[in-house]
Amino acid sequence: MNSKNIWLSSPHMAGTEQKFVREAFDSDCVAMVGKNIDGFEQDLENYLNQNVSVGVLSSGTAAIHLGLILLGVEAGDTVICQSMTFSASANPILYLGATPIFIDSETETWNLCPVALEASIVDSIAKGATPKVIIAVHLYGVPYKIDEVRLLADKYGIPILEDSAEALGSSYKGQKCGTFGDIGVLSFNGNKIITASGGGAIITRSKKLKEKAIFFATQSRDIAAHYEHSEIGYNYSMSNIAAGIGRGQMEVLDVHVGLRIKMHDFYVDLFKDIEGVNVFSSPNADYSANYWLSAILVSPETTHGITVKEFRLALEKENIESRPLWKPMHLQPIFSKYPYYGTSVAQTLFENGLCLPSGSNLTNEDRARITAVVCQIFKVKGCSESS
């Protein structure tokens, strides 16, 4: 066993983050105000390039929570949510006392199925309650079917909260992900494309809406000499230190995206002659994915009985981290009682899928070790450790 761990997606620092952090210390701005916060927000707005306003926050989850509030979600409402996603997409629905309605995936992008989505909307309206919001996710950095979902959202008058936590640097028809929804969300968790040692951002269509989000994020303090509060507030601010790290990371965002894409291409080449293993890829040229995580599907009936679990354990034995796909929300104990629309696409993906090491800081030695395990476990003629 090689003692060095190969992680699924570890932080990759640029080296310039310290410059911005040092400026924060030198100016005695280490709390929730300072030039780095303004600068990080401006950097993101410039990058997204769609005349949006961005507010940086303590997490992507906080951004989803505030996004639902800004879109008017209250106790008793229903909110549609993609089932195959991380629980942070759905948890804020329950924070507000609303009811989630989970939707199956489709097979091309693994995201929100438009057919199941419309069925859920029609059924909800027939029951007398139009869903308040649609939460659509770009799974592993691959954009959802943006045109189809927007068509349905507009048809039934339901706003979209675009969960782009995994998709900074992805785009659809040349437009950056995070800018397609009525409100967008980003994450800067330690395992994302770039990190601020945590943190997230909310993307809005107006400066006024962004300012309202920041108002909520700073405990909803009214303008007064004393502490006056007329609305419920939250402690969701990002620190000037974290924003400084984020500013440094923005300088290498495109480079990191390019390196993630190269890891995806590495897996496409590695598995191209291995029957029964398919690498998850964008469906066509309209979709430009950052491939935050590269994922595969394993079909035991065509891999001579080799299962995804067997492959995962073989990697684990060599200190190579891999992980099953997100377990769909409608199969999670905490969410199992809520409505679900669709078939078994998301469940089948979960049962047969695996996320592989995808970091932008992986080395040729790391790739050689991954290749060696693949060659050993699948025993495919012509596969060698130097592939």
N, C-alpha and C positions, 0 to 999 in steps of 0.2 A: 504493500500500500504506500502510495506517495503521501507524505504527511502534510503537504501544502494544500489548503482548501482552494477549490475553484468555486466561487460563489455564483449564484444565479444572476445577481445584478447588484454589484457593490458600488459605493460612491466613487466617482472619478474626478479628482480635484484638478483644477487648471493651474494652480500656482499663483494666480493673481488675486485670489480671494482675500489674502492677507492684507493687500494694499487697501482695500475698501474697509476691512475690519479695523485696520490701524487708524484710518481716518476717523472712524466712529469713536475710537478711544481718545484720539487726540483732540476731538471736539467735544468730549464729555457727553456724547449722544449715544448711549448704549441701551436706551430703553425703547419706547414705542414711537419716537419721533426722530427725524433726522434726514440728512441728504440721501442716505442710501435707500430709504423707503421710497422717496420721490423718484430717485434715479432708477430703481428696480422697476417700479410701475411704468415709467417712461420707456425703459428698455423693452419691456413686454409689449407695450402699445405699438412701438415702432416695429417690432418683430412681426406682430400679428397683422399690422398694416391694413386694417379695415375700419379705421375711424372709430375704434372702441375705447372705452375707459376701463382701466384695470385697477383693482384694489387688492393689495397683497394682505394675506391673513395668516393665521396660525396653522392652518391645515386645509387640505382639500375638502375634508368633511365639513369644516366650518363654512366653507364657500357653498357647499350644497345646501346646508341648513339655511344660511342667509338667502340663498337663491330662491328656495321654496317660500320663505317669508315674503320676499319682494314680489313673488308671483301670486301672493294672496292665499297660500295654503293655510287652512285653519283646522282645528279639531273637527272631525266628522267628514272632512273631504276625502276624496279618493285620488291617489296619485299612481299613474302607470310607471312601471320601472322594468327595465331589462332584467331578466332573471339571472343570466350568466354574467356576473360582475362580482366585484368585491363588496362586502357587506356595507362599506361606507357609503355606497350609492343609495342604499335603502334605509339605513338606520335613521337618518334625519326625518324621514316620513313619520316614523313612530315618535320621534322627539316632539312633533307637533300634534300628536294625537290623531293623525290622518291614517287612512287605510291604504296599504300598498296593493296594487294589482300587478302581478308578475306576468311577463311575456316571454315566450320561447324565442330561441335564436333561429336564424336561417343559416343555410350551409355555406354560403359564399363568403360572408364577412364574420360569421359567428355572432352577429349582433342582432338587434331588435328585428323580429320578423314582421314585415308590414301586414301580412295576411292576418296573423294572430292579433296584431295591434288593432286593426280595424274591427275585428270581431269583438275585442274587449270594449272598444268605444261604443259600438252599436248596442251591445248588451247592456252596458252601463247606462246609456241614455234611455233605453227601454225601461230600465228600472227606476228612472227618474233622477239620476245623478250623473251629470257629465263630469268626467275626470278633470281635475283642476290643472294638472301638469303632466307632461310626458318626460321622463328621465331617460335619455338615450346615451349610450356609452360607446366609445371607440375602444373596443377590446384589444388589448395588447398593442395598441397604436394603429390598428387597421380601422379606417373610418366606417361608420355604419352607413346604411343605404340612405344617404342624406336627402336625395330628391324625393324618394318614395315616402319617407317619414315626414318631411316637411309638407308634402302634398296632403297627407292625412291630417296633420296638425292644423293646417289652414282650413281644410274642408270642414272640420268640426270645431274650429275656434279654440284650440287647446295650445298653450305655449309650450315650448321645448326648453328643458334645462339640459344643456349639453355637457355631459361628464367627460371632459377631455383630460382627466387626470393622467391617463396613460399615453396621451397623444400629442404632447407638445413637440412640434416639428413635423407632424403629419399634415397632409393636406388632401383636398378633394377638388379636382378641376382647377388646381392652382391656388385655391383659397385655404388658408391655414385653419386647422381644426381648433376649436374654441370660439370660433366666430360665426358658427351656423345657427346656434340656438338663440332664443330670446335672452337667455343668460347662459354664460359658459363658466366652466370650472377647470382649474389647473391644480396639480399637486407637485410639491417639491420635496416629497418624502425622500429618505436616504437612498432608496432603490430606484428612483425615477431617472429620466434622461439627464436632468440637472437637479441639484439639491440645494436647499438653503439650510441644511441640517434639519429639515422639516419644513413646514409651511405650505401655503397654497395661495390661490388667487381667484377672485371673482371677476368675470368679464361682462361688462354691461354695455348697452347701446347708447347710454347717455352719461354725462358727468354727474348729473343730478342723481341718477340711480346709484352710481358708484358711491357718491357721498352719503346716500342713505344707508348703504351697506356698511360703510366705515362707521357711521353713527351707531348702528346696532352693534358693531364689533368693538366699540369703545364704551360699552355699558350704557348706551343711549343717554348720554349726558346732555341735557338741554343747555342752551346758552344762558348762563347765570353766574353771579359771583360765587354762589354756593353750589353744592351738588344737588341738582334738580333733575328728576327722572319722571317723565310722563309715559314712557314706553318701556317694555322689557328689553334689557340689553344683555350683551354677552362679552366675555373676555376673549376675543378672537383676533387681537392685533398681532402683527408680526413685529419683532424687534428690529432695531436699526442694525444690530450685529448680524442677524440672520439675513436681512436684506442685502447687507454687504457681501455675504457669501454668495447670494443669488446673483448679484451684479457680476462677480468674477466668473461665475458659471455661465452667464449669458454670453461671455466672450468666446466660449468654446462650444456653444450649443450645436451649431451646424456641424462642427467636427465630430462631436459625440454622436449625432444622428447618423452621420456617414459611417462611423465605425460600427454602430448597431446594424445598419443595413449590410455591411460587409460580413458580420457574424451570421445574419440570415442567409446571405449568399453562400457562406461556408457550409451551412447545414443543407441547403438545397443541393450543393455539389456532393456532400458526404453521403446523402441518402438517395441520390438519383438512381442508383442501380440496386437499391434494397427494396425488394417487393414487399408491400404491406406497410410501408412507412411513408407518410405524406407530410411535407412541411407546409404549415399554414402560411399562405401568401395572399397578397391583394388580388382581387378578381380581375382587374384590368387596369389600363394605363390611367384612367381617371383617378385612381386611388394611389396616393403616395404615402406609404406607411413608414413610421420611424422604427418599426419592429422593436419596440421597447423590450418585449420578450419574444424570442423565437419559440414557436411551439410546433409540436408534431402530433399526428394521430397514428396509432399503431393498431393494425388489424391482425389479430392472432391467427385468423383463418388463412392468411396468406404469408405469415412470417414463420411458418412451421411451428406454430404454437407459442412463440415468444410473446409474452404479454407486456403491456406498458409497465406494470408493476415490476416484472422481472428486470426490465431495462433500468428502471429507476433504482432498484436495489444494487444492480451491478455498478452504476455510477456512484452511488453512495459508498460502496465498498472502497472505491478509489478516491474518496473525499471530494467528489464532484457533485455539487448541489443541483438537483432538479426538483420539480414540484408539479403535482397534478394541476390541471386547469382549475379555475375558480369553480367551487361547487355551487351549482345554481341556487339562487335564493329560495325558490319554492321547495327545495329539498332540505333546507336548513331548519333545524328544530324551532328556532325562534320565529320563522316566517311560514311554517308549513300550513297554518290554518287560513292563510289569506288566498284570495282568488288567483288562479293561474290559467292562462290561455295559451294553447299551442299543443304540440305533440310531444315527442321525446328527443328532439334535436339537441337541446342543451344537455340533457342527461347523458345521451350517447357520447357527446363531446367530452364531458367530464370523465366518463368511464374509460375512455380510450385515449385521452390527451395527456401531453406532458410538456411543461415549459423547461427549456434547456438554458444553460449558461449563456447570457446575452450581453454582458457588460462591455462598455466601450474601452475598458482597460484590460481585456483579455489578451494574452500573449500567444505567440506561435507555439511555445511549449504547452500552454493550456490546451490549445486546439489539437496538438499531437496527442495529448493524454485522452481527450474526449474521443478522438478518432480511434485510439487503441481499444477503448471499451466497446465502441460500436463494432469494430472488426471482430472482437472476441465474442460478443453476445449474439450477433446476427449471423456469423460464420458464412459470409457471402463471398463467393469466389471472385477474385479480382480486387477485393477490398484490402487495403494495406494501411499500416500505421502512418505512412507518408502521404496518404490521400489528401 
